[in-house]
Amino acid sequence: MAPDTDQSAYTNVIDLTSEAQQEKRRDEMDGGLREPDPPLDEMTISDLSGEVEQAVRAAGWSELMPVQRKAIPYTLERRDLIVQSQTGSGKTGAFLLPLFDLLDPNKKEQQVLILTPTRELARQIHEEFEQMKIATPETHQLEAALVYGGVGYEPQIKALKEGAQVVIGTPGRTLDHLKKKNFIAKSVRMLILDEADEMLSMGFYPDMKDIVGFLPGERESYMYSATMPPKVRSVAREFLDDPGFLSLSSDKVSVDEIKYRYYLVNPMDKDRTLERLLELEEPESALIFANTKREVRYLDRFLSNKDYDVDQMSGDLSQRKREQALDRLREGKLRLLVATDVAARGIDVSDLSHVFIYDVPQDHEYIIHRSGRTARAGKKGTTIVLATHEDEYELKRMANTYDIDIEKAELPEDPHRTATELLEERYSEAEGEAEEVGQFVPLVQELSEDRPELLASLVNELYAQSREETNGEAK
């Protein structure tokens, strides 16, 4: 029996070593992040305190969303946490709602700092916070300071000096206030990073390091994002203390309610293809994403000239104009908004039916942030991508990375364009008959004004004849 026992022990050692290696590999893939330990049970509205429940009702929710049910318990327990959840899944509520239980409205000092990558997202979080606090008694209300660039300093300084408990801002202006001592951060006990993948990118990283230097070492910290690349996970430990990693979407970060499809287009035909798709889809409201500010300006002019109700949004515009365009879209007063990725983060328009991706994004995760502007909070939406032949491979890689089921579609034939081409072809075949054709030009001009249906019937006959010939050849 001894040999068998020795062999069993040897096998167990191999198994343990294998498990340890597997665990190490998983740690490396997750940037050393593991699920919260010990795990906490999910919460429902009935489990919440009166203040938080009132905030839920004020936000217009009859029940908590999955990310809120799972994440709020850890925040209430003051445990550092990283949350990956699909865009439009309710992440903002997940980190705002617990504040009504954890912050002290009687202390007129900054208690939580919420940082976002864009002004639009900061403004939106502030609006959601203000909506949530409506149900709380005026004598017990929390106040928020909205801090971002492109606007004046005085209202922000006033809110900070008067002791707003919540600071919602972008890194640049927040750091500016910290350096000028308008914002004294020694009382801050919570740091929340929204769209954390962008916040910890190389562009923001230096400012983030400087900001954290002003904050107390003893604090709770939280990160939320739809995508969490390994590099960001590895950097997270510089800002959080042994965080749990709560992933609601690691296998699928796109939303099931979004239908994806793409069209292969010639680069020179992209604008006309977009126009054709807008005619076919007839979206009530839509965002159109382009990669550059120049492209945004061009599309704004192009669609305006086609009598579309359209506006633009890019870094070239003043903050006031950007806010006006976004407000019009939210209020249903604007049908189309053309934007660079400055709008991909933070736009929450509840009834946005379509997203058109005019240029395939260079960064893979932006297909998630762009498409996630539709199908918010469980609603359905459509994302349409215009891809050139050079883009198709990268687009498929993006779809594979994020488990997106994207359909290749063929653009239906445009009868108007086809008929025009047929007329031009017929005219070119009538070479040498210019004089004979010319004698009918005055009649055609007269008919186009008085009896256009007569000309339309002739064009329709020519078009139908062409279709019959094409179908006959196909058979």
N, C-alpha and C positions, 0 to 999 in steps of 0.2 A: 504493500500500500504506500510505502514511503515514496517511491519514484513518482507514483501518481500525484501525491500531495505536493512534491517538489515541482512537478510539471504544472500543476494548477496554480501554485504561487507564482511561478515564472510567467504564466499566461496572464495572471492578474496584473503583474507589474507592467507587462507590455500594454495591456488594455488601459491602465492608468496613465502610462506615458502617452499613449495615443490620444486619450481624452484631454490630457494637459496640452498637447500640441494643438489639438483642435480648438481648445479654449483660447490658446494664445493667438491662433489665426483669427478667430472671431473677434478677439479684442483688437487686433491690428486693423481689421476691416472696419470696426466701429469706432476707431480712434480711442480704444480703451474704455468705451462707454458700455455700461450694462443696464439691464432693466432695473427699475427701483427695487431695492431690497431693504426692508420687507415691503411687499406690495400692499397697496391699500384698496379697499373695496370702492366701487363706483358710487357716485352720489346721485340722488334724484332731487327734485325741487323740494320735496317734503323733508329732506335731510338738512336743508340749508337754514341758516339763521334768518330771522325776520327781515333784517336789512338786505341781505343778499337776495332773498326771495322777492322782496319788493323791487329790487333792481332788475331781476329777471322779468317780472311782469311789466315793468316800465319799458323794457326793451322790446316787448311785444311777443315774447316766447311763451308757449304753453308748456314746454318741457325743455330740458337741457339737451344739447347736442352731444354726440358721443365724445368728442374731444373735451367738452366741458365736464361731462360726468367723470371722465377718467383723470383729468389733470387737476381739477379744483381741489380734490382731497389732499394732494401733495403740497399745493400752495398754502392751504389752511394749516397744514402741519409744518410749514416753513422749511420745506426740504428743497434744495436746489434741484432743478429739473430742466431737461431738454426735451422739447415736444416737437415731433415731426408729424404733421397732419395735412391732409389735402387742402389746397386753396379753396376758400369759400366754405370751409367746414365749421366755422364758428370759433376760430382761435382767439380772436379779439375778445370775445366774451369770456373765454377761458381764463385770461389773465386779468381782465377788468373786474369781473364779478367778485372775486375774493377780497378786493380792496375795500369793499364796503363793510367787511367784517374785520379786516386786519389793521386798517388805518384809524387814527384817533382824530376826529374832526375838531376836538377841543384844543389840539396843539397846532398853533399857527406856524408851522415849519414844514419844509420839504421832507417827505417821508418815502416817496417812491419816484424813481426816474425810469421813464419808458422811452427808449430810443428806437427810431425808425430810419430807414435810408432815404425817404423822400418827404417833401413837404406835404404832398397830397395825403400820404398815409398818416402822417402826424395829425393833420387836420381831421381826417376821418375818425381816427381813434378818439380824438377830443370830442367830436360830435356824438359818438356812441356813448362815451362817458357821461356827457351832459344829458343824454336821453335817459340813461339808467338812473341818474340821481334824482330825477323828477319826483319819484315816489317817496324819497326820504324827507323828513321834516326839515323845514328851512333852518331851524335852529341847530340842526345836526348834520348839515350838508358838507360834503367834502368839496374843495375847490381845486381847479386844475389850471396850470399855466401852460399855454401853448407856445412853444419856443422853436422858431425856424427862421431861416434867412429869407431875403427878398422883401421883407416888410420892416416897419419901424421897430425900434427898440423899446420905446417908452411903455406901451401896454404890457410888454413882457416883463420889464423891470418892475412895474407896478404890481403885477400879479405875484412875482417872486417875493418882493418886499412885504406884501400883505400876508404872506405865509401860506400860499397855495400848497396843499399837501401832496398833490400829484403834478409832476413835471413831465410833459409829453413833448419830445423834440427831436430834431435832427442833430447829428454829431457836431457839425461845424458851428452852428449858433450856440448850442449847449456849451461847448468848450469855450467859446468866446465869453459867455456869461460867467463861467467858472473862473476864467483868468482875470476878468474885470471885477470879480467878487460881488457881482450882482446875485449870484446863486451860491449860497453857502451850503455845501453838501454834507456837512458833518452829521446832520440829522437823518440822512437817507439810510433806510434800512432794507430797501428792495431795489434791485436793478432788473429791468425786463428788456430784453432785446427782441423786437419783432422783425420778421424777415431776417433771421440771424445769419443765413448764408450770405446775404449781401452785406450785413453789418460787419462781418468778420473777413470780408474780402480785402485784398491788398489796398484797395482805394480808401477804405474806412479804417483799416487796422491801426495806423498810427494815431489817429484821433481817439479811437476807442481805448488804446493803451493810456493816453494822456487823461482821458475822462476818468477812467477807473482809478488813476492815481489820486484824484480828488475825493474819492468815495471812501467811507470807512471800510476797513478790512472785514469786520464782522457784519455781514449782511446776507440776505438771501438773494439768489440770482436765478433768472429764468431765461431760456431761449426758445423761441417759437419760429418755425419755418415749414414751408411745404417741401422743400428739398434740403437735404443735409449732406453735402459732399464730404468724403472722408477727411479732406484737409481742414474743413470747418470743424468737424468733430474733434480733430486732434488739437486745434487751437482753443477749443471750448474750455479746457481745463485751466487756461490762463485767466478766465473770467468767472468760472463757477467752481464751487468747492464740492468735489466728489459727487457730481450730479447723477441722478438716475436718467436713463434714456427711455422715454415713453414714445414708442413709434406706432402710430395708427395707420401709417401709409408707406412703410419702407418698401413693400413689394409693389405697390401701385399708388403713385402720387397723383395720377390724373383722376378726374372725377368721372364716375360711371355715367352720370347724366349728360356728359358732353359727347356729342357725336362729331368725330373727326373725319374730314376728307380733304384730299388735295388734288390739284389740277396741274398738269405739266404745261408750261407756257413758254413761248418765246419771250426773251427779255424785252424785246421791242413792242410786244403786244400786251404787256402786263396791265397797263392802265385800261385799255379797252376790255380786257378780260374781266377786270374788277367791275367795270361799269356793267358788263353783261351779267355778272353774277348778282350784282345788286338788283338788277331788273328781275332776275329769276327768283331770288330769295325773298325780295321785298321785306327786309328786316324792319321791325318797328323802331329798333335802336341798335346801333352796332359800333364797336371799336375797330379801327383799322390800324394795324401796327406796321410801321416802316422802321428800317434800321438807322436812318440818318435824318437830321433836321431838314436837310435840303430836299429829301424825298417827301417829307411831311408837307413842306411848303408847296411842292409841285402838286401833290395829290389834292391838297386843299383847293388850289386854283382849278385843277382839272375837273373836280367834282362840282365845284361852284359853277363853273361854266356850263355844266350839264344840268344846272338848276336843282342840284341836290342841297338839302338843308345840312350843311357841313361846317365844322369848325376844326381848328388844329390845336395841338398841345405839345409843346416841346420846350427844351431848356432855353430857347431864344426868347420866349415870351415872358413878360413880367408875371410875377406871382399873382397879381390881381386878375390879369387876363386868363391865366390858367385856371384860377378858381372859378371865374365866371363861366368858362366853357364847361367845366366839370359840373357846376351847379345846374346849368341848362340841361345837360345830359341826364342828370339824376331826376330832374323835375319833369322830364318828358317834353321839354321845349326844344330839344336838339335831337336830330335823327342820327347823324353820323359824326364821330369824333376821330380824327386822324392823329396818331400819337407816336412818339418814340417810346422807348422802354421806361421813360420817366413815369409813364402812366400805368405800366404793368404792375406796379406795386401800389396797392392802396385804393384802387378804384373799386368801389362796391356799389354797383347799380343793380337793384333787385330785379329789374325787368329787362336786362340786356340780353337780347335773344341771340346775337351773333358776334363772333370775333373773326375778323379777316386778317390773316397774317400775310401781308403783301410781300415782305422780305423774310425769308427763313432766318431766324436769329443765329448769331455766331456762337453764343453760349447756349449749350443744350438745355439747361434748366429753364431758360426764358420761354420755351414753348409751354411750359407748365404755368408760369406766371402770366403769360399773355392769355392763354386759353382760359385760365381760371377766373377771368373777369366775367365770364358768363356761367350759367348753371350755379348760381350762388344759393347756398343754404337749401340744397335739395331740388332746386328747379332745374329744368332742362335747358340745354343750350347747344349751339352749333359752332364749331371752329372750322374755318375753311382756309387752307394754305395754298398760296400761289408759288409753285416751285419750278425753277428752271431745271434743265437736264443736269446741270452741274450741282444743283441743290439736292437732287433726289436721294443720293446715297446718304448724305448727312441727315436728311429728314428721316430716312428709315432707321438710321442709327439712334436718333433721338427717340423715335417711337419705340424701338426695342429697349432702350435704356429705361424708359418710364412705363413700359407695358401699355402703350397706347395702341388701340386698335384703329388704325387710320386707313381709310378706303381711297384707292385711286379712282377718280371719276373722270368722265369725258364730258366736256362742255357741249350742251345741246346746240345744234345748228341754229344760227341766227337768220331767220327768213329775210329780214330786211337787208342784211349784209350780202346774203347769197343772191337775192334778187338784183341788188345793185351790181354785183359782179357779173351776173348773167346779161344785164343790160349793156354793161361796158364791153363784154365779150361780143355781143351781137352787133354793137356799134362798130367795133374794130373789124368785124368780118364784112361790114358794109363799106369797105374801103373803095373809094372811087364813086360813091353814091352820096357824097357830102351835099351836093346841090339838091338832090331829090329829098334828102332828109331835112335839109335846112328849110325847105318851103313849109314844113309842118311845125317848125319851132313856135311861130306866133300862136298857132292853134293850141299847141300843148300848154303854152303859158296861160292862155285864156281858160282852158279846161282845168288847169291846176288850181285856178282861183274859183271858178264857177261850178265845175262838175268833176271834182277830184276822184269821185267814185268810178267814173268811166276809165280813167287812167289806171286806177287801182285794180280794176277787173282784168285789164290787159296784162299788168304785171303779175297778177295772181295766176293767169292762164300760162304765162311763160314759166313761172316758178313750178307749177304743177306738172307741166310737160317735162321740165328738167328732172323732177323727182321720179317720174315714171320711167324716163330713159335710164336714170341711174339704177333704179330697182331692177329694170329689165336686164341690164348688164351684170348686176350682182347675181341674178338667177342663172 
